[in-house]
Amino acid sequence: MIMKTTLPQIAMVGRANVGKSTLFNRLVEKNKAIVSPISGTTRDRNIDKVSWQGKTFILIDTGGLDIEKNKAGKIEKNIVKQAYKAIEDADIILFMIDIKDGIMPMDKELAREIIKNGKRDKVVLVGNKADSLKYHQMAGDLYSLNLGEPHMISAANGSGCGDLLDVLSGLLPKRKIKIKPEKKQPEVKVAIVGKPNVGKSSILNSILGEERVIVTDVAHTTRESHDIEFSYKDNNFILIDTAGIVRKSKVGHKTLERKSIEKSISTIDQADVVVFVTESQKKIDSIDKKVTQEILESGKSLIIVANKWDLIPEKDTNTINQYVEYYYNQFPYLWWAPIIFVSAKDEVRTRKILDMIIDIQKSKQIQISNSQLDKFLKYQISRHRPSRGRGLKNPYIYKIEQIGINPPRFLVYVNDPVILHFSYLRFLQNNIRTKFNILGTPIQLETKKWNVSIESKENKKYGTTEDIAKRRSSGLGKKKNEKKKNKK
């Protein structure tokens, strides 16, 4: 299911806080990995492409490997597991040392482990934080690791990074990387959001079919947003797993969790479709409602995913209907968003999330002709005349036309936008969605005053545009000539 890449992979490994994430951000030219002096900031693998001198490779940032085995918890063990997976798959291992600290016992242990596993020839040794001549002169100390010539850099200020890229590109396969033609299907960015520990990472791993992100029962396991390219049914996705969102008061403003939450909220703005994850067995609370309000205000397409469906006991054919009713009662403003009940643990219905996203993308791009909208408007007015807002005049709707896609946008022409009640716009919006099967995406309706000076010959012959609208609203839409023909 994951798109296999023919690009060479370079894995960055080393103790915590040697500057791997800083170098990763420098080389990929993005502020993608969270950088902090706190040990264990990077937990999952960060992955991105780097191009240099006509060559392209995959760069992988891993978590720190200075974890004592007898003190390692579940999260720490998973960090090590993720890092060693990257080492195993890598074509080049970029082994980083903090030159200011000098060679530490854990550096020596990691070097011995790499040599023991026959990976020595794949290693490029880097002494980071060499931001003065004094530290460059300490390069000779690194030869004791028996990993070849050290390359001195400062990831923070960029010195030596260009030379390092020259070394790396020189070690890459000499074959030319063919530039792929533009993809037929654009990539759909999907943000997976929700409170901590609702199963976002488990859902992501279930979809991918492998353990790409660390999963535990500890809140805030995921600290960074991870972009994962993925292909399904000839559709290309970028799946983004984000940190859990909680109340600001519960998280210190300067903590890693606060940074993670801010990044999660910004990820919503970058996404095409948002997958909002809840726990089936727990009630919706104020945080869930706050998150969905954020999504609603962003104008993004949305799927509500109720995870941990396996924890609901004694389910029958009516159970899902009862839960759907409950969710829509809690989120009445999201009645248009589809709900799917999944179990990431048992891998039940997780792939159907992707099927929904494909359908939503089609809905976002829908284009409805003027003739279809004319028929639609005539029918809706016949069953429910426009309701009045402010003023004494009755509102008249002349026309609806589509003016945009992604999301679908419509312009409603009226005699006076002020006097049309907002509830009628909602009525039209809901019926447009139902009639044209628009799934999981907002619909925008704008009003505009009809320019009565622009009237066709037909309008002049049979009355003004307001007269025609009045006849249409009252169901008296037939013209005199039509009535004569009917009599004959």
Stockholm file with secondary structure:
# STOCKHOLM 1.0

chainA/1-488         MIMKTTLPQIAMVGRANVGKSTLFNRLVEKNKAIVSPISGTTRDRNIDKVSWQGKTFILIDTGGLDIEKNKAGKIEKNIVKQAYKAIEDADIILFMIDIKDGIMPMDKELAREIIKNGKRDKVVLVGNKADSLKYHQMAGDLYSLNLGEPHMISAANGSGCGDLLDVLSGLLPKRKIKIKPEKKQPEVKVAIVGKPNVGKSSILNSILGEERVIVTDVAHTTRESHDIEFSYKDNNFILIDTAGIVRKSKVGHKTLERKSIEKSISTIDQADVVVFVTESQKKIDSIDKKVTQEILESGKSLIIVANKWDLIPEKDTNTINQYVEYYYNQFPYLWWAPIIFVSAKDEVRTRKILDMIIDIQKSKQIQISNSQLDKFLKYQISRHRPSRGRGLKNPYIYKIEQIGINPPRFLVYVNDPVILHFSYLRFLQNNIRTKFNILGTPIQLETKKWNVSIESKENKKYGTTEDIAKRRSSGLGKKKNEKKKNKK
#=GR chainA/1-488 SS CCCCCCSCEEEEEESTTSSHHHHHHHHHTSCCSCCCSSTTCCCSCEEEEEEETTEEEEEEECCCCCCCGGGCCHHHHHHHHHHHHHHHHCSEEEEEEETTTCCCHHHHHHHHHHHHTTCGGGEEEEEECCCSHHHHTTGGGGGGGSSCCEEECCTTTCTTHHHHHHHHHHHSCSSCCCCCCCCSSCEEEEEEEESTTSSHHHHHHHHHTSCCSCCCSSTTCCCSCEEEEEEETTEEEEEEECCCCCCGGGSCTTSHHHHHHHHHHHHHHHCSEEEEEEETTSCCCHHHHHHHHHHHHHTCEEEEEEECGGGSCSCCTTHHHHHHHHHHHHCGGGTTSCEEECBTTTTBSTTHHHHHHHHHHHHHTCCCCHHHHHHHHHHHHHHSCCCBCSSSSCCCEEEEEEEETTTTEEEEEESCGGGBCHHHHHHHHHHHHHHTTCCSSCCEEEEEECCTTCCCHHHHHHCCHHHHHHHHHTTCCCCHHHHHHHHC
#=GC SS_cons         CCCCCCSCEEEEEESTTSSHHHHHHHHHTSCCSCCCSSTTCCCSCEEEEEEETTEEEEEEECCCCCCCGGGCCHHHHHHHHHHHHHHHHCSEEEEEEETTTCCCHHHHHHHHHHHHTTCGGGEEEEEECCCSHHHHTTGGGGGGGSSCCEEECCTTTCTTHHHHHHHHHHHSCSSCCCCCCCCSSCEEEEEEEESTTSSHHHHHHHHHTSCCSCCCSSTTCCCSCEEEEEEETTEEEEEEECCCCCCGGGSCTTSHHHHHHHHHHHHHHHCSEEEEEEETTSCCCHHHHHHHHHHHHHTCEEEEEEECGGGSCSCCTTHHHHHHHHHHHHCGGGTTSCEEECBTTTTBSTTHHHHHHHHHHHHHTCCCCHHHHHHHHHHHHHHSCCCBCSSSSCCCEEEEEEEETTTTEEEEEESCGGGBCHHHHHHHHHHHHHHTTCCSSCCEEEEEECCTTCCCHHHHHHCCHHHHHHHHHTTCCCCHHHHHHHHC
//
